Amino acid sequence: MENRSFFEVDLRQTLDSIDRKIDEQTARNKKLLERVIGKQVEADFRSAERQINDYINRFQNDFDRVLKERETKEVEAPEILARLEDQKAKLIEYLSQLSSIRESLNSWKPVK
C-alpha cells in the first residue's frame, strides 16, 4: 500500500490571509506615516514660531534704537541751536571786523 499525502489548498483562505497581512501592514505603515508627518508638522511650526519671534525681536530692537535716537536728537536740539546761535554771533562779529579791516585797507590805497 502506498502512503500518499494529499494537501488540500484552499485558495480563498490563502487569499483572505494575504489580504489580512496586507491590511495589517498598511495600518502599521499608515500609523508610522502619520507619526512622521505629525513630527514634521510640529518641527515646521516650531521653526516658524522661532522665525516669527526672531523677527519680532529684531523689530523691537530697531524700534527701541529709533526711539533712543529720536530722544537723543530731541535732547541735543537745544544744545545744537545754542551752538549755532553762538557761531552766528561770532560770524557777525568777524564780518564787522572784516568790514573795519577793509575800510582800513582802502584808506591805505594810494590816491590817483
DOFIRO-359237 format. One record per residue: residue in one letter; x negated, y negated, z negated of N, C-alpha, C, O, CB in turn. Coordinates in pm, whole numbers, padded with zeros to 5 digits, always signed. Glycine has a CB too. Layout:
aXYZXYZXYZXYZXYZ ...
***
This chain:
m-00081+00117+00000+00000+00000+00000-00087-00125+00000-00179-00140-00081+00093+00001-00118 e-00057-00207+00087-00134-00331+00095-00079-00433-00005+00042-00448-00025-00131-00389+00238 n-00174-00499-00063-00135-00602-00159-00143-00736-00088-00252-00785-00059-00224-00599-00287 r-00036-00791-00062-00035-00920+00007+00021-01029-00084+00113-01006-00162+00048-00912+00138 s-00037-01146-00071+00016-01260-00146+00074-01357-00047+00016-01391+00055-00094-01329-00234 f+00186-01398-00081+00251-01498+00003+00268-01625-00079+00311-01624-00194+00389-01447+00056 f+00232-01731-00014+00252-01861-00080+00360-01934-00003+00354-01952+00118+00120-01946-00085 e+00453-01972-00077+00562-02044-00015+00538-02191-00039+00519-02233-00153+00701-01998-00070 v+00538-02268+00063+00512-02412+00051+00641-02486+00081+00703-02472+00187+00397-02458+00147 d+00679-02563-00018+00799-02645+00001+00753-02783+00045+00700-02860-00035+00885-02652-00131 l+00772-02812+00171+00724-02938+00226+00794-03060+00165+00734-03167+00152+00742-02939+00377 r+00918-03043+00129+00990-03155+00066+00929-03188-00070+00912-03304-00106+01140-03123+00050 q+00897-03085-00143+00838-03105-00275+00699-03171-00260+00664-03260-00337+00827-02968-00352 t+00623-03128-00162+00492-03186-00137+00507-03333-00096+00431-03418-00144+00418-03107-00027 l+00603-03362-00009+00629-03499+00033+00670-03585-00084+00623-03698-00098+00736-03502+00142 d+00759-03533-00171+00802-03608-00290+00684-03636-00382+00671-03745-00437+00911-03530-00367 s+00597-03537-00398+00479-03553-00483+00386-03660-00426+00334-03743-00500+00404-03419-00497 i+00366-03656-00297+00281-03758-00233+00344-03896-00247+00275-03993-00276+00258-03725-00083 d+00473-03906-00227+00544-04034-00242+00529-04088-00384+00506-04207-00403+00694-04019-00207 r+00542-04001-00484+00529-04043-00624+00389-04097-00652+00372-04200-00717+00561-03926-00720 k+00289-04025-00602+00149-04068-00625+00123-04203-00556+00057-04290-00612+00050-03960-00571 i+00176-04218-00435+00160-04347-00364+00230-04457-00441+00175-04567-00456+00217-04337-00219 d+00351-04431-00492+00425-04530-00569+00349-04567-00697+00343-04684-00733+00565-04477-00604 e+00292-04467-00765+00216-04494-00888+00093-04579-00857+00063-04675-00928+00174-04360-00956 q+00023-04543-00751-00097-04618-00714-00060-04760-00672-00131-04856-00705-00172-04546-00600 t+00051-04774-00599+00098-04906-00558+00132-04990-00680+00098-05109-00686+00220-04894-00466 a+00200-04928-00779+00237-05001-00901+00111-05046-00976+00105-05160-01025+00326-04912-00993 r+00010-04958-00987-00115-04994-01055-00185-05108-00980-00232-05205-01041-00209-04871-01067 n-00192-05095-00849-00258-05199-00769-00183-05332-00780-00244-05439-00784-00267-05155-00622 k-00051-05324-00784+00029-05445-00796+00001-05514-00929-00016-05636-00935+00180-05413-00783 k-00005-05435-01037-00035-05493-01169-00175-05555-01170-00195-05664-01223-00022-05385-01279 l-00270-05484-01112-00406-05535-01106-00411-05665-01025-00475-05762-01067-00500-05430-01044 l-00345-05666-00912-00342-05784-00828-00275-05901-00900-00320-06015-00889-00269-05754-00696 e-00168-05873-00973-00100-05979-01049-00193-06036-01156-00195-06157-01177+00029-05925-01114 r-00269-05950-01224-00363-05998-01326-00474-06082-01262-00509-06188-01313-00425-05878-01403 v-00526-06034-01150-00632-06108-01081-00581-06245-01036-00648-06347-01055-00685-06028-00960 i-00463-06247-00977-00405-06374-00931-00377-06465-01051-00403-06585-01045-00273-06349-00851 g-00325-06407-01158-00297-06486-01278-00423-06550-01333-00423-06668-01370-00233-06399-01384 k-00531-06473-01340-00657-06527-01390-00710-06637-01299-00762-06739-01345-00762-06415-01404 q-00697-06616-01169-00744-06717-01073-00663-06845-01086-00718-06955-01082-00736-06664-00928 v-00531-06831-01101-00445-06949-01117-00483-07024-01245-00491-07147-01245-00294-06908-01120 e-00505-06949-01354-00546-07014-01479-00678-07088-01462-00693-07201-01507-00559-06910-01592 a-00774-07023-01396-00904-07086-01373-00888-07212-01287-00950-07315-01315-01001-06987-01304 d-00805-07204-01184-00782-07320-01098-00719-07435-01175-00756-07551-01156-00693-07281-00979 f-00623-07403-01262-00558-07507-01340-00656-07568-01441-00655-07690-01462-00436-07451-01413 r-00740-07485-01502-00841-07538-01595-00936-07631-01522-00972-07738-01572-00920-07422-01663 s-00977-07590-01403-01068-07672-01323-01001-07803-01285-01062-07910-01296-01113-07597-01196 a-00877-07797-01241-00804-07919-01203-00787-08010-01324-00802-08132-01314-00664-07882-01143 e-00755-07951-01439-00738-08031-01560-00870-08099-01598-00872-08216-01638-00688-07942-01677 r-00980-08025-01586-01112-08080-01616-01144-08195-01520-01196-08299-01563-01221-07970-01607 q-01114-08178-01392-01139-08283-01294-01055-08407-01324-01104-08520-01313-01110-08233-01152 i-00930-08386-01360-00842-08498-01393-00894-08571-01516-00899-08694-01519-00696-08450-01417 n-00935-08495-01619-00988-08558-01741-01117-08634-01712-01139-08742-01766-01013-08452-01849 d-01203-08577-01627-01325-08648-01588-01292-08778-01517-01354-08881-01543-01413-08559-01498 y-01193-08774-01427-01152-08894-01354-01096-08998-01452-01129-09117-01442-01046-08859-01247 i-01013-08954-01544-00956-09047-01643-01067-09110-01726-01065-09230-01752-00854-08973-01736 n-01164-09029-01768-01275-09082-01849-01358-09182-01770-01396-09286-01823-01363-08968-01898 r-01387-09150-01642-01463-09245-01559-01385-09376-01542-01441-09485-01551-01494-09183-01420 f-01254-09363-01518-01171-09482-01503-01173-09564-01631-01187-09687-01627-01026-09443-01466 q-01159-09496-01745-01158-09567-01874-01292-09637-01898-01295-09751-01944-01128-09468-01989 n-01402-09568-01866-01534-09630-01883-01550-09752-01793-01600-09856-01837-01645-09528-01853 d-01508-09740-01668-01515-09854-01576-01427-09969-01624-01467-10086-01619-01473-09811-01435 f-01308-09935-01670-01215-10037-01720-01275-10108-01842-01270-10231-01851-01079-09972-01757 d-01331-10031-01935-01394-10091-02054-01511-10181-02015-01529-10288-02073-01442-09980-02151 r-01591-10137-01915-01705-10217-01870-01658-10349-01810-01715-10455-01837-01787-10138-01767 v-01553-10343-01727-01499-10465-01664-01445-10559-01771-01466-10680-01763-01388-10429-01562 l-01374-10504-01870-01323-10589-01978-01437-10656-02054-01430-10775-02086-01236-10507-02075 k-01542-10579-02082-01655-10635-02156-01723-10745-02074-01759-10850-02128-01757-10524-02191 e-01740-10720-01942-01800-10822-01856-01715-10948-01856-01766-11060-01861-01817-10769-01713 r-01585-10928-01850-01494-11044-01847-01504-11123-01977-01511-11246-01977-01347-10998-01823 e-01504-11049-02089-01515-11116-02219-01647-11190-02230-01653-11302-02281-01501-11014-02333 t-01754-11127-02182-01887-11190-02187-01886-11317-02104-01938-11420-02147-01996-11093-02136 k-01828-11310-01985-01823-11429-01899-01738-11539-01962-01772-11657-01951-01767-11393-01761 e-01629-11500-02028-01543-11599-02092-01619-11667-02206-01604-11788-02229-01414-11534-02144 v-01699-11588-02279-01776-11645-02389-01889-11733-02335-01919-11838-02391-01834-11533-02479 e-01950-11690-02225-02062-11764-02168-02017-11888-02090-02098-11979-02070-02142-11674-02078 a-01895-11893-02047-01848-12003-01963-01872-12141-02027-01929-12228-01962-01700-11986-01932 p-01830-12163-02152-01855-12296-02211-02005-12328-02220-02046-12442-02201-01792-12305-02350 e-02085-12225-02250-02230-12243-02258-02286-12284-02121-02369-12375-02112-02297-12113-02307 i-02241-12216-02018-02286-12245-01882-02243-12386-01842-02321-12461-01783-02231-12141-01783 l-02118-12421-01874-02070-12556-01842-02152-12662-01914-02184-12765-01856-01921-12571-01881 a-02186-12637-02039-02266-12734-02115-02404-12749-02051-02455-12861-02038-02280-12689-02263 r-02465-12636-02009-02595-12644-01943-02586-12722-01812-02672-12803-01779-02651-12504-01917 l-02479-12695-01736-02461-12766-01609-02443-12916-01631-02497-12997-01557-02339-12709-01534 e-02368-12952-01733-02349-13096-01764-02482-13159-01802-02512-13271-01763-02246-13115-01878 d-02561-13085-01880-02693-13134-01921-02781-13153-01798-02849-13255-01784-02759-13036-02021 q-02781-13055-01708-02860-13065-01586-02811-13181-01498-02891-13251-01436-02854-12932-01507 k-02680-13199-01494-02623-13309-01416-02671-13443-01471-02709-13532-01395-02468-13303-01418 a-02670-13456-01603-02715-13581-01666-02863-13605-01634-02903-13718-01607-02693-13577-01820 k-02943-13498-01638-03086-13512-01607-03104-13553-01461-03189-13636-01429-03162-13380-01636 l-03025-13493-01371-03034-13529-01230-02999-13676-01208-03065-13745-01131-02942-13439-01146 i-02895-13721-01274-02856-13863-01261-02969-13951-01311-03000-14054-01250-02724-13892-01341 e-03031-13911-01422-03143-13988-01475-03261-13987-01377-03323-14091-01353-03188-13931-01613 y-03291-13870-01320-03401-13861-01223-03372-13944-01099-03461-14010-01045-03426-13714-01184 l-03246-13942-01052-03209-14023-00936-03227-14173-00966-03272-14250-00882-03062-13994-00895 s-03191-14210-01088-03207-14350-01128-03355-14386-01129-03395-14493-01082-03144-14377-01267 q-03438-14297-01185-03582-14322-01188-03639-14325-01046-03726-14406-01015-03654-14215-01272 l-03587-14236-00961-03633-14232-00823-03600-14365-00753-03681-14419-00678-03569-14114-00747 s-03481-14414-00780-03443-14544-00720-03536-14654-00768-03579-14738-00689-03295-14580-00755 s-03568-14654-00895-03660-14755-00950-03797-14742-00887-03859-14842-00852-03671-14741-01103 i-03845-14619-00872-03976-14595-00812-03975-14640-00667-04072-14700-00619-04015-14446-00822 r-03865-14612-00595-03855-14652-00454-03861-14806-00444-03932-14861-00361-03722-14597-00391 e-03785-14873-00531-03786-15019-00529-03926-15072-00558-03973-15168-00496-03686-15075-00631 s-03991-15006-00653-04126-15049-00689-04221-15028-00571-04303-15115-00539-04175-14973-00814 l-04210-14912-00506-04295-14883-00390-04266-14979-00276-04357-15024-00206-04275-14739-00344 n-04139-15010-00257-04101-15104-00150-04159-15242-00176-04192-15315-00082-03948-15113-00137 s-04171-15278-00301-04226-15411-00332-04376-15415-00303-04431-15524-00291-04200-15449-00480 w-04442-15307-00292-04585-15298-00264-04615-15298-00116-04731-15309-00076-04643-15175-00327 k-04514-15286-00035-04536-15284+00108-04593-15419+00153-04554-15524+00102-04406-15252+00184 p-04684-15412+00247-04735-15540+00298-04625-15614+00377-04543-15552+00445-04861-15516+00389 v-04626-15740+00366-04527-15821+00434-04579-15850+00574-04696-15883+00592-04499-15953+00356 k-04494-15838+00670-04532-15861+00809-04502-16001+00851-04528-16037+00966-04462-15765+00900 
***
